[in-house]
């Protein structure tokens, strides 16, 4: 095989491998191979390798300046975390967290390198949506039928939670219902943006499939039983509607009515599946404990301002007046907030770096939206809006749960990489803007 044919074959392979690694995270992230690595990690490593070969063939590393700064901030946080783990004596456990962060950074870089055209972005996003919809469908089956969907979840590795049963919160193919909520909250605005794109205009069959997929994602969100995920997904979807429908010639009545309809529909869905009072009145210990839990985390951080690598509070950190049954929940429990998690793990330096990290993400969204809202690349507005809604949904959900790109969820790096890959929407990458070819040829 000639060098040219080999290079063309590798180029055709790189995007499917990248998409497969993301889908593997959604479907089999808990399945451990005989070499103690999950299929998602192995495929992600292969995708990173293919991205490296892509860079070697081109002869240069073409990363946008904004993304380079993001990697600098993430790299500094990674280095600081390594120092914290070293001084706190949390190796080798801390090593796995550092490797997760490093892999996430490499995955995001691979997405930026390989998703370099509108065709490739649409291919990659549609692959993600297939992964989301299948996992949501399995979750719906677990909640309403039980078998064989529960056995399927167990066959792909299960998770730390007990096996779901009919009428219970369902994780789909994710390890836990919390991770399923994270994923589907991001999926809802992304799917809605594709549905509202010009790719669907005049294609009734495609539109019908996307509507069914959107309904599956919404119902999958409901059966996770995660209040924050349902709310975050709806707000992210509303944000997509407002971005795509708002301009001087159109009033906001239509988008707001549509948003209200989505919210009411999900409310009644929750009412049929669970107790509506749990979602509206915030009853139950899981809601009552959040305030004292986060106050405890702040007390912990003030006593350990440089971080401890782990979070193991005792009763001395709990504010006075907290009921004993809530104290038992707080001790040994994570903060249920991504930012507070980073604060307790990596101290105030880590928190500052995380805020700066998301500040760069928001700045990129603002810059992209300013560039495409009324520019020549208006056909890609839906993609920028979808990424904006996905990032917003993720951030909102992470305010009430633990995971984040630096605390155990390297899947979020796929979304971040997709966001920063959109530099071609402004026509700044020669030969990449508005390509019409297939995913294998970069067009």
PyMOL commands that set and color helices and strands:
alter all, ss='L'
color gray80, all
select helices_A, chain A and resi 3-28+39-58+65-88+93-114+118-144+149-155+177-195+204-224+227-245+253-273+276-280+285-303+315-317+324-330+338-372+378-398+412-426+439-441
alter helices_A, ss='H'
color red, helices_A
deselect
rebuild
show_as cartoon
